[in-house]
Amino acid sequence: MPVGRATPDRDRRARRGDSPAARRAERARRGTAKGRRPGGKPPGRRPRSGTGGAFKLSSTRRAAVLAMLVCAMALSVSVPLRTYLSQREELADQQQQQARLQDEVRNLQERKRELSDPAHLEAEARARLGYVRPGETPYVVQVPETTGAPPPKPATGDLPWYEELWNSVMGKGS
């Protein structure tokens, strides 16, 4: 349309000399015209296709925005989830360590109770340290050593090490 020219509706109004009040009355009359639905839409007119959407985005753009939202939500959940899982694992390790330490405390308390008994303390001193009471005669029994393989002969030093190794593998004496 050329610049500076009025639209056909404006031309018509200008020719008729309609005032703003007359235009409002005309609009109101058209809105209640015969054959129109109560909503003001003419019969037979179909709704627009779904390409516009709520925010005037195409279906591809809506899918991209939805994918971005899903990714953002996944990222915002992943960090706290990773922290939660690592803390659960650390808590399980700490509980195992606590159970192990409680067992050790129980064993040490039992050992303390045993060592507080003078009879047990004396028996342990005799067994581990070889203590005897005054007037007792201690006997020390020495068990003879078992005869095993004879100790290896010292190297003569005449031959290099690799020849001594070879001779020992072949069973030859050096």
Secondary structure as UniProt FT lines:
FT   TURN            3..4
FT   HELIX           8..16
FT   HELIX           20..31
FT   TURN            34..35
FT   TURN            38..39
FT   TURN            43..44
FT   TURN            50..51
FT   TURN            53..56
FT   HELIX           59..116
FT   HELIX           118..124
FT   HELIX           125..129
FT   TURN            134..135
FT   HELIX           161..170
//
